[in-house]
Amino acid sequence: QVQLVESGGGLVQAGGSLTLSCVVSGGTFTSYDMGWFRQAPGKEREFVARVNRSGGTIYYRTSVEGRFTISRDNAKNTVTLQMSSLLPEDTGVYYCAADQRSSVTVVKAANYDYWGQGTQVTVSS
């Protein structure tokens, strides 16, 4: 059974930084394109970033481009999201997700097959 476990969330002041990690077990990590999503209270889950299986193709939502960096370590079955210059609107539960079908529509949550339990990120103003 594929499991995704996120860590690294917390409370940070605006302008600060956090690094989220997601470890994948129970499957073949290199078979998955990996993404990060987030969900703020009362809002729909939204795409944040994605990295393909080799790490060579990366996508970001526009509002985080230049501030967030997604990367993966295939030797450690880990995907990381480095977040800097954080804004209060970055607050939410951040989820790691795995797509085994190489979906074309990378921003659609329904295209991801496995999900972590989420980690809370709170940015205070």
N, C-alpha and C positions, 0 to 999 in steps of 0.2 A: 504494500500500500504506500502510495506516494505521500510524503508529509513535508510541509513547508513550515519552518519556524522562524519568525521574525524576532529581532531584538534591536535595542538601541534607541527606542523612543524615550521621550521625556519632556520636561518643561525647560524652555529656553527663552531668553529675551529676544525681542526683535533685533535683527542684525547678527544674531548668533548662528552657530553651526551645530549640526547633528549628523551622525552617520548611522544609517540603518543597515542591518545585515539580515540575510535570509539564507538559511541552510536547508538544502533539499536532501531528503533521504528516501529510500525505498524505490527509487527509479533510476533511470539513466539520465544524469543531469544534462549531458550533451545532446539529448533528444528534445530538449525544451528551449524554446525562446522564452525569456523571462521578463516579466513586467512588474511595475509598481503602480498601484492605484491608491487613491485616498478618498475618504468619505467624511465630510463635515456633518455635524448634527443637522438634521432636517433636509439634507441635500443628497443627491444621487452620488453614487460612487463614480469617480472620474479618473481617467487615465493620467499618469504622471510621466512615466518613462518606460522604455523597453530596449532590451538588448537581444540580438539574435544569438544563435547557438555558438557561433565562433567568436562572438564579441566584436565583429567587424561592422555591424550595422546597428545604429542606435537612433531612437526617436525620443523626443521630449514634447510635452505640451508647451505651448508658447510661453506661458507665464512663468515657467521654471527654467527655461533655457538660459544658460549663462550662470545660473545659480546652483543647479543640481547636476550631479554627475553619476551616471549609472555605470557599473562595471561588473564583471564576473570573473571568478577564478574557477575554471573547470577542474582543476586538481583538488579543490577543496569543496566542490559542490555548493558554492556560495555566490550570491549576487548581492551587491552593495549599492546603496544610494547615499552619496555624500551630498549633504544639503548645507548651503551657506547663504548668507544675507537673508536669513529667514524673515518672513513677514507674518503678521497675525493671520492673514488669509491662508497661510499654509497649514493652519491648525486642522487636525483631523486624525482619524485612524488610518494608518498606512498599511496596506496589504501587499504582500508579495504574491505573484501569480505565475503559473507555468502554462505555456501553450505548446502542446505536442503536435499540432496540426499545421504549423507555420502559416497562420492565418494572415490574409492580406490586410484586413481591417484591424490594425494593431490596437486601436483605442477602444474597441468594444469589449466590455467585460465578459460578455457571453462567449467570446472566442477563447477564453482561457479555461483550462480543464481542471487545474488544481489551485487551491488557495490556502494561504496561511490564516492564522487566527487574528492577525492584525496587531499593531503596536501604536499606542497613542503618542501623537506629537502635539504639544501645545506651545504656541508662540505668544508670549505676552507683549503688550505694547508699552 
